[in-house]
């Protein structure tokens, strides 16, 4: 099985667990004289089995990510860590540019010349250029990660 297939199975298992959780909660109590629509104990047992499968998948995925190199990016785990940090950095730079530009700050527009003028403490244009470069770097790294996901076999 390819790593990408395992990632899809992991996502499906996580969704399944969440659906089962909601069904368990909905059927854990019922009114006297009524019957629950589903057997909460059976649903709980199914959730346990799905969680056991999910744990095995996560362990195999993590093992594969840590052992698989993808060139200059290091291992897949290294690349995932770099991508996460790049996304956080992009969010911080974008937020800084938006704040310096006065976006999302209602009431900060001068109505009269006598009102105080707001001045940007950061260079908005430079921040936008930096955010664009970070976004491009994230996309390129993501492509390399996705390529590896489809090329690498899942380890046991």
C-alpha positions, -999 to 999 in steps of 0.1 A, spaced: 0 0 0 12 35 -8 16 61 18 -11 83 2 -35 54 4 -28 50 41 -33 87 46 -67 85 30 -76 55 51 -65 74 82 -88 103 73 -117 79 67 -111 62 100 -110 95 119 -143 106 102 -158 72 111 -148 75 147 -163 110 149 -196 97 133 -197 68 157 -191 92 187 -220 113 177 -242 82 173 -231 69 207 -239 102 224 -273 103 207 -282 68 219 -264 66 253 -296 76 271 -332 71 262 -366 77 277 -382 50 298 -407 30 277 -389 39 245 -362 20 226 -330 37 215 -326 38 177 -292 21 179 -274 -1 204 -249 23 221 -228 -6 234 -224 -20 199 -215 14 185 -189 18 213 -174 -16 204 -173 -5 167 -156 27 177 -130 8 197 -122 -15 168 -120 15 144 -97 33 169 -74 2 171 -72 2 132 -65 40 133 -37 35 158 -20 9 136 -23 32 106 -9 62 124 21 42 137 29 29 102 24 64 86 47 80 113 73 53 109 73 57 71 74 95 73 104 93 97 123 68 75 117 82 41 140 109 27 128 133 0 161 149 -10 171 183 3 140 185 24 152 157 46 127 131 57 90 135 51 87 142 88 112 170 84 93 184 54 60 182 73 75 202 102 89 228 78 55 231 61 37 236 94 61 263 104 59 280 70 21 281 73 24 297 107 50 322 95 28 330 65 -2 336 88 19 359 110 33 379 81 -1 382 65 -17 393 98 10 418 103 5 433 68 -33 434 73 -29 451 106 -4 476 93 -26 484 63 -56 490 87 -77 460 76 -102 446 100 -100 477 122 -134 494 119 -135 530 131 -98 536 123 -106 558 93 -101 595 97 -133 615 91 -118 650 97 -84 664 93 -83 673 130 -85 636 139 -53 617 147 -37 600 117 -29 563 119 6 554 107 18 520 97 46 507 119 55 480 94 63 482 56 31 467 42 43 462 6 74 443 18 53 422 40 30 413 11 60 403 -10 73 382 18 39 365 23 37 358 -14 72 342 -13 62 321 17 30 310 0 50 299 -30 74 280 -8 45 262 10 30 252 -24 63 239 -37 70 219 -5 35 205 -5 39 192 -40 72 175 -31 54 159 0 24 148 -21 47 133 -47 65 113 -21 32 101 -6 23 85 -40 58 71 -46 65 56 -12 53 22 1 39 22 37 63 5 61 51 -22 86 
